[in-house]
């Protein structure tokens, strides 16, 4: 699998390092700095000296020195090398060409622009700004904009927005329409306990939480990261409304894949009107049923659906017709520690 290398270019003070720090902090990117590679070639002097060394290395290596530094850094990480790297920064077309020609690298070039007045205000070495700004190598950086996949004017775009635009270009936020969230919603019947079902399903999910519960909820960024990686999320609702749970969890409805409605039945005493109302409110895709009373007394030893009594099977069939969803999970008694699964989850 190719490593994605974000190569940033741009004039002094354009925000290249700020972008690199943002990608490292938010998405775990490995930041690599051209200044560190220059030091390995003796570039420990002033900014002007580093500019002169960059020109000399480009001439001697055809711009290969930057790509060699990136590949060496990757090799040093071995099998633990991250899949996202940001290079701060490229300063010539030759450097970009060598990076693009390196095997195993998917290179995305981002160019940042900003007016000279803004550059001077942002510069961390103001005493040498004029000389560095006038250097031919610095003047040539502006031409790299025509080679970039994305060009951002950082004078008009705040750092947070720059990060969002670059991350979106890289596809780091995942697919908005991918349905990765499943909900467990308790019915309005007394005694419905969803903890056993939640515990049984938990191993299938990377993220599990209950809005309003004692544990802290994942942040929006943590959920975005989970979605970007294709991880599944299980949300246990504290109330009988799927829409209320989605809102409390801060999730988009389009993320929801399944809604499991948990209910309890004692057979003849079952609240059919309540089930229909709950189904209308939540549009469940699955039912999780706990048998109680006479139904539990005659089915408590069942370990498969085909071991249920005829009365229990007929009851389940009618439940499914009323709710418009299959009974996918069944607890044969309130004391059951494991639910029977009708199909692989």
Buried (B, 14 or more C-beta within 10 A) or exposed (E): EEBBBBBBBBBBBBBBBBBBBBBBEBBEBBBBBBBEBBBEBEBEEBBBEBBBBBBEBBEEBEBBBBBBBBBEBBEEEEEEEBEBBBBBBBBBBBBBBBBBEBEEBBBBBBBBBBBEEBBBEBBEEEEEBEEBBEBEBBEEBEEBBEBBBBBBEBBEBEEEEBBBBBBEBBEBBBEEEEEBBBBBBBBBBEEBEBEBBBEBBEEEBEBBBBBEEEEEBBEEEEBBBBBBEEBBBBBBBBEBBBBBBBEBBEBEEEBBEBBBBBBBBBBEEBBEEBBEBBBEBBBBBBBBBBBBBBBBEBBBEBEEBEEBEEEBBEBBEEBBEBBEBBBBBBBBBBEBEEBBBBEEB
